[in-house]
Amino acid sequence: MAASAAKANRQVARLRAQLRESQARVQELEQRLTALETSAALQFGRLVAGAARNPRRRAPRLPRELYRLWKKRNAPTPASATATDAKNRVELDHVDRAEDRLLVAAPYDGPVIAGILGRPAAAALAGHAKIVSLYPHDAVTALETADVDMLVVDAAAGEPGGPWAYLGMPGMYDRERVLHDTRELARVRGLPLVLWGEAPPPGLAILEWDATVTAPARLAELVPTFQPA
C-alpha cells in the first residue's frame, strides 16, 4: 500500500509540474500574440489588405485609417494578458479581418455592420446585412479589427437579460464609457453612427446619430459605395 501511495504521489507531482510548464508556455505564447496583434506592421498590413480586397468599400477610408495608425505609433503597448485572463476570455464571434477576407472565395457583398444589438434586432437585421456583434468586454477591440461599413446601436439593446443590459439608462457608467469609446472609434474610422429602432432610452436619445433606422432595407442606403451609379 505504501509503495502504491508513493508512486501515486510521484505521478501527481509530475503532472502538476507538467501543468505548470504548460501554463507558463501558454502565457508566453499569449504575450507574443499580444505583441504581434498590437504591432504597427501587422495593422498596416490589415488595412492595406482590406483596401486591396474591397477597394470600393475600403479604399476611400484607407488614408484616414493609416493616419490614425501613424498617430498611435508611439502609444504605450498594453500589458500582456495573464493566464487567468486567457482562461476567462470569451471567444469573439463574427470578427472578420481584412486579410481573412482575401481568402474568401465569395465574400459578402452587402452592408457589413458592427452591432450593439439585442436578440430581436439581430434577428431582424441578419437577412439584410452581415453582423459583427460587439459586447461590452471587447467592443473597441472588435471594432478596431473588423472590416465594417457602419456602427449600429439598437435602441432596445439595454433590455434586461442581454449582454448590454441597461445600456442608456442613468447611472450605468461602465456601459456609457464603452459606448462612448466605441462611438469615438467609429467617428475616427469614418463609419456612420446609426440608431436602430424606436423609443430609445434617455442615454441613447440625447446622443448624435447620423441616421435613425427602423427598416432593414435602409442600411444599404447609408453606405455611399452601394448606391447605383
Backbone torsions as a table, in degrees:
resi	resn	phi	psi	omega
1	MET	NA	-45.2	-178.4
2	ALA	-61.9	-39.9	-179.8
3	ALA	-65.2	-40.1	179.3
4	SER	-66.0	-40.0	179.4
5	ALA	-65.2	-41.3	179.6
6	ALA	-64.7	-39.2	178.4
7	LYS	-64.7	-41.7	178.8
8	ALA	-64.2	-40.4	179.0
9	ASN	-63.7	-39.8	178.4
10	ARG	-64.9	-39.2	179.6
11	GLN	-65.8	-42.3	178.2
12	VAL	-61.9	-43.4	179.8
13	ALA	-62.1	-41.2	179.4
14	ARG	-65.2	-41.3	179.6
15	LEU	-66.1	-38.1	178.0
16	ARG	-64.5	-39.8	178.8
17	ALA	-64.6	-41.9	178.1
18	GLN	-64.5	-37.9	179.0
19	LEU	-65.1	-43.6	178.2
20	ARG	-61.9	-40.6	179.2
21	GLU	-64.7	-41.8	179.2
22	SER	-64.7	-41.3	178.8
23	GLN	-64.1	-40.4	178.1
24	ALA	-64.5	-38.4	179.2
25	ARG	-66.5	-41.8	178.1
26	VAL	-61.5	-43.8	180.0
27	GLN	-63.1	-41.3	178.9
28	GLU	-62.8	-43.4	179.4
29	LEU	-64.9	-37.1	178.1
30	GLU	-65.5	-39.2	177.8
31	GLN	-63.7	-40.1	177.9
32	ARG	-66.7	-40.1	179.4
33	LEU	-64.6	-41.4	178.5
34	THR	-61.5	-43.6	178.5
35	ALA	-62.6	-39.1	178.8
36	LEU	-67.3	-43.9	-178.2
37	GLU	-61.9	-33.9	-176.2
38	THR	-93.1	1.6	-178.6
39	SER	-72.1	139.8	-179.8
40	ALA	-64.0	-35.3	-178.3
41	ALA	-62.0	-43.6	-179.6
42	LEU	-66.8	-43.7	180.0
43	GLN	-64.4	-38.0	175.8
44	PHE	-60.5	-45.0	179.0
45	GLY	-60.7	-39.5	178.9
46	ARG	-64.0	-43.3	-178.6
47	LEU	-64.0	-46.3	-178.8
48	VAL	-67.4	-39.7	178.4
49	ALA	-63.6	-40.1	178.1
50	GLY	-63.2	-41.6	179.1
51	ALA	-67.4	-37.0	179.1
52	ALA	-69.9	-35.8	-178.5
53	ARG	-71.2	-38.9	-177.6
54	ASN	-139.2	75.6	-175.5
55	PRO	-62.2	-31.0	-179.2
56	ARG	-63.4	-38.3	-176.4
57	ARG	-90.7	-42.5	-169.2
58	ARG	-96.9	-31.1	-174.4
59	ALA	-56.7	-42.0	179.4
60	PRO	-61.9	-26.2	-178.6
61	ARG	-92.6	-8.7	-173.3
62	LEU	-60.3	-47.2	-179.8
63	PRO	-58.0	-42.3	-179.1
64	ARG	-66.1	-39.9	-179.4
65	GLU	-70.2	-36.2	176.3
66	LEU	-66.9	-36.7	177.5
67	TYR	-65.7	-41.4	177.5
68	ARG	-61.6	-40.6	178.4
69	LEU	-64.9	-40.2	179.3
70	TRP	-63.7	-39.6	179.7
71	LYS	-65.6	-27.6	-177.4
72	LYS	-89.5	3.9	-170.1
73	ARG	-62.4	-29.7	-178.3
74	ASN	-103.1	9.2	-179.6
75	ALA	-68.1	144.5	179.1
76	PRO	-64.0	143.9	178.9
77	THR	-77.2	130.6	-179.5
78	PRO	-64.9	154.6	-179.9
79	ALA	-61.6	146.5	-179.8
80	SER	-71.1	151.4	179.6
81	ALA	-71.7	146.3	177.4
82	THR	-89.6	171.9	179.2
83	ALA	-63.1	-34.3	178.6
84	THR	-66.1	-40.2	177.5
85	ASP	-60.7	-41.8	-179.1
86	ALA	-63.0	-37.3	-179.5
87	LYS	-64.1	-37.2	-175.6
88	ASN	-93.4	-2.3	-176.1
89	ARG	-68.2	139.9	177.6
90	VAL	-95.6	133.8	179.8
91	GLU	-67.7	131.4	-179.4
92	LEU	-75.7	142.1	177.4
93	ASP	-108.7	144.7	170.6
94	HIS	57.9	35.4	176.3
95	VAL	-100.4	100.9	-179.3
96	ASP	-90.5	128.9	177.2
97	ARG	-102.3	155.3	-172.5
98	ALA	-58.1	-44.0	-177.9
99	GLU	-67.8	-26.6	176.8
100	ASP	-68.7	-35.9	-179.2
101	ARG	-65.0	-26.5	177.8
102	LEU	-63.3	-23.4	-176.6
103	LEU	-93.6	-3.5	-176.1
104	VAL	-87.4	127.1	-177.5
105	ALA	-68.5	-40.2	-178.1
106	ALA	-129.4	78.0	-176.7
107	PRO	-66.6	157.0	179.2
108	TYR	-66.2	131.8	-174.0
109	ASP	-109.1	3.8	178.1
110	GLY	-98.1	-169.2	178.8
111	PRO	-62.6	140.1	174.8
112	VAL	-117.5	119.9	-173.8
113	ILE	-116.7	143.1	166.9
114	ALA	-91.9	121.8	-170.2
115	GLY	-122.9	130.6	165.5
116	ILE	-99.3	93.2	-164.9
117	LEU	-129.6	147.8	166.7
118	GLY	-83.9	170.8	-176.6
119	ARG	-61.5	-45.7	179.8
120	PRO	-60.4	-40.5	179.9
121	ALA	-67.3	-41.9	178.8
122	ALA	-60.7	-40.7	178.7
123	ALA	-66.4	-39.4	-178.6
124	ALA	-68.2	-33.0	-176.3
125	LEU	-91.0	-15.7	-172.8
126	ALA	-58.1	-35.3	-178.0
127	GLY	-82.7	-3.7	-175.6
128	HIS	-120.0	-10.5	-178.6
129	ALA	-158.8	156.3	172.2
130	LYS	-84.6	132.6	-172.5
131	ILE	-111.1	127.9	168.9
132	VAL	-104.7	104.5	-174.8
133	SER	-74.5	133.9	177.8
134	LEU	-108.4	141.2	179.8
135	TYR	-126.0	157.8	-175.3
136	PRO	-55.3	-33.5	-175.4
137	HIS	-82.1	-13.6	-174.3
138	ASP	-140.5	13.5	-171.3
139	ALA	-57.5	-49.0	-176.7
140	VAL	-66.8	-44.2	179.9
141	THR	-62.5	-45.7	-179.1
142	ALA	-64.2	-42.4	-179.7
143	LEU	-66.7	-35.5	-178.2
144	GLU	-67.5	-29.5	-176.0
145	THR	-102.6	-6.9	-175.2
146	ALA	-93.4	145.6	176.5
147	ASP	-93.9	95.2	-174.6
148	VAL	-129.3	166.6	-178.3
149	ASP	-104.2	-18.7	-177.8
150	MET	-165.1	163.1	173.1
151	LEU	-107.7	123.4	-179.0
152	VAL	-115.8	125.3	178.6
153	VAL	-114.5	124.3	-179.0
154	ASP	-79.1	128.1	178.0
155	ALA	-60.2	-24.0	-178.8
156	ALA	-104.4	14.0	-178.6
157	ALA	-64.2	-24.5	-176.8
158	GLY	-86.9	10.2	178.2
159	GLU	-63.2	142.6	-178.5
160	PRO	-55.7	144.1	176.7
161	GLY	101.5	-15.6	-179.8
162	GLY	-100.8	171.6	-178.9
163	PRO	-64.5	-25.3	179.8
164	TRP	-103.4	27.6	-176.4
165	ALA	-48.9	131.1	176.8
166	TYR	71.2	16.6	173.6
167	LEU	-60.1	130.9	178.6
168	GLY	91.0	-4.6	178.7
169	MET	-92.3	145.8	-178.9
170	PRO	-57.0	139.9	175.9
171	GLY	90.7	-7.2	-179.4
172	MET	-90.6	71.7	-171.1
173	TYR	-66.4	-33.5	-179.8
174	ASP	-66.1	-42.2	177.4
175	ARG	-65.3	-41.5	-179.3
176	GLU	-61.6	-41.6	-178.5
177	ARG	-64.8	-44.5	179.6
178	VAL	-64.2	-43.4	179.3
179	LEU	-62.4	-42.6	179.3
180	HIS	-60.9	-47.7	-179.0
181	ASP	-63.5	-38.0	179.9
182	THR	-67.3	-42.6	178.1
183	ARG	-64.8	-40.2	179.1
184	GLU	-62.4	-42.7	178.9
185	LEU	-64.2	-41.1	178.2
186	ALA	-61.4	-40.3	178.3
187	ARG	-62.2	-44.9	-179.8
188	VAL	-61.1	-38.6	-179.6
189	ARG	-80.0	-6.0	180.0
190	GLY	76.2	27.0	-179.9
191	LEU	-91.0	135.7	175.6
192	PRO	-61.8	141.3	175.4
193	LEU	-98.7	117.7	-172.7
194	VAL	-121.5	129.9	174.1
195	LEU	-98.3	125.4	-178.1
196	TRP	-102.7	131.6	173.5
197	GLY	99.1	-174.8	-176.0
198	GLU	-120.6	165.2	177.0
199	ALA	51.4	58.4	178.1
200	PRO	-69.3	154.6	176.3
201	PRO	-67.1	165.2	-174.6
202	PRO	-53.7	-41.5	-176.4
203	GLY	-66.1	-22.5	176.6
204	LEU	-94.7	-33.7	-176.3
205	ALA	-64.0	-32.3	-175.7
206	ILE	-84.0	-7.4	-178.4
207	LEU	-80.9	158.4	178.3
208	GLU	-86.9	129.0	-179.8
209	TRP	-124.8	146.3	175.9
210	ASP	-75.5	-26.3	179.1
211	ALA	-162.0	149.9	170.7
212	THR	-115.4	123.1	-170.9
213	VAL	-122.4	137.0	174.8
214	THR	-124.5	-7.0	179.3
215	ALA	-118.5	124.1	-176.4
216	PRO	-56.6	-33.6	-176.9
217	ALA	-63.6	-19.9	-178.0
218	ARG	-74.6	-15.2	-177.0
219	LEU	-59.9	-43.8	-179.0
220	ALA	-62.1	-29.6	-179.8
221	GLU	-67.6	-21.4	-177.7
222	LEU	-85.4	-5.0	178.5
223	VAL	-108.4	104.9	-174.2
224	PRO	-55.3	-33.5	-175.8
225	THR	-69.6	-13.1	178.6
226	PHE	-93.9	-1.2	-177.4
227	GLN	-78.1	146.7	177.8
228	PRO	-61.4	146.5	179.8
229	ALA	-70.7	NA	NA
